[in-house]
Amino acid sequence: MKHITDVHNGREYLVERANKQNINDLRHVNNVVLPVIYNNDRVYNQMVDFGAFSYIVYDKKNDKREPIAGVGCRLEMMRKRAEKEEDETYPVPLKLNVMTLSVLSAYRGRGIGRALMGLIFDQVPQFENQEMNMAEVNHVYLNVQTSNEDAIRFYQNIGFTIVETIKNYYKRVDNQDCHVLTLSRCNIPSKV
Ligand SMILES: CC(C)(COP(=O)(O)OP(=O)(O)OC[C@H]1O[C@@H](n2cnc3c(N)ncnc32)[C@H](O)[C@@H]1OP(=O)(O)O)[C@@H](O)C(=O)NCCC(=O)NCCS
């Protein structure tokens, strides 16, 4: 069983991999925290499919546990496999997309976001060892609203850099432009 320790008071929060039973807890936290609502079940199904990279954090209150944070990712191929590729068994390199990262406001600044990113970074080599025929993860990337300065600073703190800005990326929100931030495999920190 995984835990995240609160850097302020030493309290331990339970961490679970995303699965079919708990995925609505992640959806709940995202709906509370994020300006963009993912109504599309496909996004959450992908997080379940890539449960090694998607986690939910719980706080225990009076014998009840409440979801307080989470991260949701998916693996994507870097390119489509060419139709007449010579060696079809040769794995196409992957990129890890952090689709959502959310911490309820009362729990921010306690090291939970950083610890969640550390958890998924740890999974990169482990995943490759388990899935013998999987390609390497070439880089991690994510999209952030250009107006979300706190999150941009947060990601830059752990090594991400802005590589692109896309106009009108988000629909039905006030600030529609996004930055694309990436972290290449060789720069993934061993300790976040
Ligand atoms: C961005 C977010 C995930 C960070 O999570 P968190 O648990 O508060 O972050 P941590 O406590 O792990 O902080 C890690 C570092 O980032 C810094 N940081 C975090 N939030 C910050 C903020 N709002 N302003 C400035 N720095 C911040 C911390 O100071 C800390 O640095 P340090 O370890 O050098 O002191 C959280 O603020 C959040 O959920 N925001 C709203 C949703 C969002 O914007 N998600 C990202 C886009 S998908």
The ligand as a Gaussian input file, in Angstrom:
#p B3LYP/6-31G(d) Opt

LIG

0 1
 C       -0.485000      22.577000      -9.173000
 C       -0.849000      21.660000      -8.008000
 C       -1.146000      20.278000      -8.536000
 C        0.363000      21.588000      -7.063000
 O        0.106000      20.650000      -6.033000
 P        0.568000      20.905000      -4.539000
 O        0.321000      19.648000      -3.786000
 O       -0.031000      22.141000      -4.012000
 O        2.152000      21.153000      -4.742000
 P        3.302000      20.778000      -3.732000
 O        2.875000      21.070000      -2.351000
 O        3.784000      19.405000      -4.021000
 O        4.394000      21.831000      -4.149000
 C        5.547000      21.484000      -4.860000
 C        6.330000      22.726000      -5.143000
 O        5.624000      23.628000      -5.995000
 C        5.442000      24.864000      -5.336000
 N        4.071000      25.303000      -5.528000
 C        2.965000      24.559000      -5.459000
 N        1.874000      25.307000      -5.635000
 C        2.332000      26.544000      -5.799000
 C        1.701000      27.770000      -5.980000
 N        0.377000      27.866000      -5.995000
 N        2.457000      28.862000      -6.121000
 C        3.798000      28.775000      -6.048000
 N        4.449000      27.642000      -5.865000
 C        3.731000      26.550000      -5.735000
 C        5.669000      24.613000      -3.866000
 O        6.175000      25.758000      -3.235000
 C        6.637000      23.480000      -3.883000
 O        7.937000      23.962000      -4.024000
 P        9.034000      23.609000      -2.928000
 O        8.927000      22.133000      -2.686000
 O       10.300000      24.033000      -3.565000
 O        8.612000      24.399000      -1.745000
 C       -2.038000      22.202000      -7.179000
 O       -1.764000      23.518000      -6.806000
 C       -3.374000      22.172000      -7.906000
 O       -4.113000      21.191000      -7.808000
 N       -3.722000      23.259000      -8.613000
 C       -5.002000      23.373000      -9.285000
 C       -5.145000      22.411000     -10.446000
 C       -4.071000      22.613000     -11.468000
 O       -3.759000      23.727000     -11.834000
 N       -3.503000      21.496000     -11.956000
 C       -2.429000      21.518000     -12.926000
 C       -2.932000      21.657000     -14.314000
 S       -3.625000      20.133000     -14.896000

